[in-house]
Amino acid sequence: MTMATRFIENKSQDCLRTKAAKVALVQVLETLTPTSVIGIGTGATVEVFVKLLAESNATFSHCVSSSERSSKALEVAGLVTKPIAESSSLDFYIDGIDEGLNNGVTVKGGGAALAREKVLATQASTFITIADDSRLVEKLGIFPLPIEILPAAKSSVVHTLKTMGGVPKEREGCVTDNGNIILDVSGLDMMKPKQLELHLNSMPGVVENGIFAYRSADLMVFSNAEGSYCLFEK
């Protein structure tokens, strides 16, 4: 993916999440139609987007949520939703990131919804990420990589990850909406994210990992104290 940068001056006192979410909303509203379907990720940043979307009174078909947490946020906002199990295609998917490269490759899963998030991102015609610019990194691996696994496979997967140089740690008190557990793994070589994404998902017991390389972002919105900027595909 070839990316270009577009700066958007916004020196308001909005928090960084709001600045990024407002820019993403503008991008969505430009092509939104009454039949559009919007996928919603998980986390505090995307919940700001949900609130702004509801306040915009935009006309579209419905939202599809990646988690029970986001479903509750959509319900509170009064937006129409349909279950992810009934979804096969989206016009937009909006989500935060834990870290990302300027080519659209990201790591997600801090909210423990990475498996459903990847389903929705893959279904979407346009995948938009929103974050403050501390999440934009030169190389992946600063944020431990979340991997969702079957509980029965914990010992096997941990052993395999250690042979790869990884340092896996089970996320305490975390059970995903799918009934699984999360391993947060540091120390892995992430210089080739596509290959690593595929390799991790080939391990028996692994449900999904948090590398979004095969389905990278089409538009990345970052904010800082000076405003917001977009990294987008040419």
C-alpha positions as CSV (number, residue, x, y, z in Angstrom):
1,M,0.0,0.0,0.0
2,T,1.4,3.4,-0.9
3,M,0.4,6.0,1.6
4,A,0.2,9.8,1.4
5,T,-0.3,12.3,4.2
6,R,-3.0,15.0,4.5
7,F,-2.8,17.4,7.4
8,I,-6.0,18.7,9.0
9,E,-5.6,21.7,11.3
10,N,-7.7,21.4,14.4
11,K,-6.3,23.3,17.4
12,S,-9.5,22.9,19.4
13,Q,-9.5,21.7,23.0
14,D,-11.0,18.4,22.0
15,C,-9.3,15.3,23.4
16,L,-7.1,13.4,21.0
17,R,-9.7,10.7,20.6
18,T,-12.4,13.2,19.6
19,K,-10.1,14.9,17.1
20,A,-9.4,11.6,15.3
21,A,-13.0,10.4,15.5
22,K,-14.3,13.7,14.0
23,V,-12.0,13.3,11.0
24,A,-13.0,9.7,10.5
25,L,-16.7,10.7,10.6
26,V,-16.2,13.3,7.9
27,Q,-14.6,10.7,5.7
28,V,-17.5,8.4,6.2
29,L,-20.2,11.0,5.7
30,E,-18.7,11.9,2.3
31,T,-19.9,8.7,0.8
32,L,-22.5,7.4,3.2
33,T,-25.8,6.3,1.7
34,P,-29.1,5.1,3.1
35,T,-28.1,1.5,2.5
36,S,-24.6,1.8,4.0
37,V,-23.5,-0.6,6.7
38,I,-21.0,0.5,9.3
39,G,-18.8,-1.9,11.3
40,I,-17.8,-0.8,14.7
41,G,-14.6,-1.9,16.6
42,T,-14.0,-2.1,20.3
43,G,-12.5,0.4,22.7
44,A,-12.7,3.9,24.1
45,T,-11.6,5.6,20.9
46,V,-14.2,4.0,18.7
47,E,-16.9,4.7,21.3
48,V,-16.2,8.4,20.8
49,F,-16.9,7.8,17.1
50,V,-20.2,6.0,17.9
51,K,-21.3,9.0,19.9
52,L,-20.4,11.5,17.1
53,L,-22.1,9.2,14.5
54,A,-25.3,9.3,16.5
55,E,-25.2,13.1,17.0
56,S,-24.7,13.5,13.3
57,N,-28.2,12.1,12.5
58,A,-26.8,10.6,9.4
59,T,-29.0,8.2,7.4
60,F,-27.6,4.7,6.9
61,S,-28.8,1.1,7.2
62,H,-27.3,-0.2,10.4
63,C,-24.2,-0.9,12.4
64,V,-22.5,-4.2,13.1
65,S,-20.6,-4.6,16.4
66,S,-17.3,-6.5,17.1
67,S,-18.1,-7.0,20.8
68,E,-20.6,-7.0,23.5
69,R,-19.0,-3.8,24.8
70,S,-19.5,-2.0,21.5
71,S,-23.1,-3.4,21.2
72,K,-23.9,-1.7,24.5
73,A,-22.4,1.6,23.3
74,L,-24.4,1.4,20.1
75,E,-27.6,0.7,22.1
76,V,-27.0,3.6,24.4
77,A,-26.4,5.9,21.3
78,G,-29.7,4.7,19.9
79,L,-28.2,3.3,16.7
80,V,-29.7,0.4,14.8
81,T,-27.5,-2.8,14.9
82,K,-27.5,-6.3,13.5
83,P,-25.6,-9.3,14.8
84,I,-22.1,-10.0,13.5
85,A,-23.3,-13.5,12.6
86,E,-25.7,-12.0,10.0
87,S,-23.0,-9.8,8.5
88,S,-21.3,-10.6,5.2
89,S,-20.2,-7.2,3.9
90,L,-19.7,-3.7,5.2
91,D,-19.2,-0.4,3.6
92,F,-17.0,0.9,6.4
93,Y,-15.2,-0.5,9.4
94,I,-14.0,1.9,12.1
95,D,-11.7,0.9,14.9
96,G,-8.8,2.0,17.1
97,I,-5.3,0.5,17.0
98,D,-2.7,-0.4,19.6
99,E,0.1,0.4,17.2
100,G,0.5,0.8,13.4
101,L,3.0,1.4,10.6
102,N,2.5,4.1,8.0
103,N,1.7,1.5,5.4
104,G,-1.6,0.5,7.0
105,V,-0.4,-2.6,8.9
106,T,-1.6,-2.5,12.5
107,V,-1.7,-4.5,15.7
108,K,-5.0,-4.7,17.5
109,G,-6.5,-6.7,20.4
110,G,-6.1,-4.5,23.5
111,G,-9.8,-4.8,23.9
112,A,-9.8,-8.6,23.5
113,A,-12.0,-8.5,20.5
114,L,-9.4,-9.1,17.8
115,A,-11.1,-12.2,16.2
116,R,-14.4,-10.5,15.5
117,E,-12.6,-7.3,14.6
118,K,-10.6,-9.1,11.9
119,V,-13.8,-10.6,10.6
120,L,-15.4,-7.2,10.2
121,A,-12.3,-5.5,8.8
122,T,-12.0,-8.2,6.2
123,Q,-15.7,-7.7,5.2
124,A,-15.3,-3.9,4.8
125,S,-14.8,-2.0,1.6
126,T,-13.1,0.7,3.6
127,F,-11.2,0.1,6.8
128,I,-10.5,3.3,8.8
129,T,-8.4,3.4,12.0
130,I,-8.4,6.2,14.5
131,A,-5.8,6.9,17.2
132,D,-3.5,9.5,18.7
133,D,-0.1,9.7,17.0
134,S,1.7,7.9,19.8
135,R,0.3,4.7,18.2
136,L,2.2,5.4,14.9
137,V,5.5,3.4,15.1
138,E,8.5,2.7,12.9
139,K,8.5,-1.0,13.7
140,L,5.9,-3.3,15.3
141,G,6.5,-5.0,18.7
142,I,6.4,-2.2,21.2
143,F,2.9,-3.3,22.2
144,P,2.8,-7.0,23.1
145,L,0.9,-9.0,20.4
146,P,-2.5,-10.3,21.5
147,I,-3.3,-13.8,20.5
148,E,-6.7,-15.4,21.2
149,I,-6.5,-19.1,21.9
150,L,-8.6,-22.0,23.0
151,P,-8.1,-22.5,26.8
152,A,-7.4,-26.2,26.1
153,A,-4.5,-25.3,23.9
154,K,-2.7,-22.9,26.3
155,S,0.3,-25.1,27.2
156,S,0.9,-26.2,23.6
157,V,0.7,-22.7,22.2
158,V,2.8,-21.2,25.0
159,H,5.5,-23.8,24.3
160,T,5.5,-23.1,20.6
161,L,5.7,-19.3,21.1
162,K,8.6,-19.7,23.4
163,T,10.5,-21.7,20.8
164,M,10.0,-18.6,18.5
165,G,11.5,-16.3,21.0
166,G,8.2,-15.0,22.3
167,V,7.4,-14.2,25.9
168,P,3.7,-15.0,26.3
169,K,1.7,-13.9,29.3
170,E,-2.0,-14.7,29.8
171,R,-4.1,-11.6,30.2
172,E,-5.4,-11.8,33.7
173,G,-9.1,-12.1,34.2
174,C,-9.8,-11.9,30.5
175,V,-12.3,-14.2,28.7
176,T,-13.2,-13.1,25.2
177,D,-16.8,-12.9,23.9
178,N,-16.0,-16.2,22.2
179,G,-15.1,-17.9,25.5
180,N,-11.4,-18.0,24.9
181,I,-8.3,-16.5,26.6
182,I,-5.8,-14.0,25.4
183,L,-2.0,-14.3,25.4
184,D,-0.1,-11.0,25.2
185,V,3.3,-11.9,23.6
186,S,6.4,-9.8,23.5
187,G,9.7,-10.6,21.9
188,L,8.5,-11.9,18.6
189,D,10.3,-10.9,15.4
190,M,7.7,-8.8,13.6
191,M,9.7,-7.5,10.7
192,K,7.6,-9.6,8.3
193,P,4.1,-9.1,9.7
194,K,2.2,-10.9,6.9
195,Q,4.3,-14.1,7.3
196,L,4.0,-14.0,11.1
197,E,0.2,-13.4,10.9
198,L,-0.2,-16.5,8.7
199,H,2.2,-18.6,10.8
200,L,0.6,-17.8,14.1
201,N,-2.9,-18.6,12.8
202,S,-1.6,-22.0,11.5
203,M,-0.9,-23.1,15.1
204,P,-3.5,-25.6,16.4
205,G,-5.5,-23.9,19.1
206,V,-4.9,-20.3,17.9
207,V,-8.2,-18.6,17.1
208,E,-6.7,-15.4,15.8
209,N,-3.8,-13.0,16.3
210,G,-3.8,-9.2,16.4
211,I,-1.7,-8.5,13.3
212,F,-3.8,-6.8,10.7
213,A,-1.4,-7.1,7.7
214,Y,-3.4,-9.1,5.1
215,R,-6.3,-6.7,5.8
216,S,-4.4,-3.5,6.4
217,A,-6.1,-0.1,6.9
218,D,-7.3,1.9,3.9
219,L,-7.3,5.2,5.9
220,M,-5.4,5.9,9.1
221,V,-6.4,9.0,11.1
222,F,-4.0,10.2,13.8
223,S,-4.3,13.2,16.1
224,N,-2.0,15.2,18.3
225,A,-2.0,18.6,20.1
226,E,-1.7,20.5,16.9
227,G,-4.6,18.7,15.0
228,S,-5.1,15.6,13.0
229,Y,-3.6,14.0,9.9
230,C,-4.6,11.2,7.6
231,L,-2.4,8.5,6.0
232,F,-4.4,7.2,3.1
233,E,-3.9,5.1,0.0
234,K,-3.1,6.9,-3.3
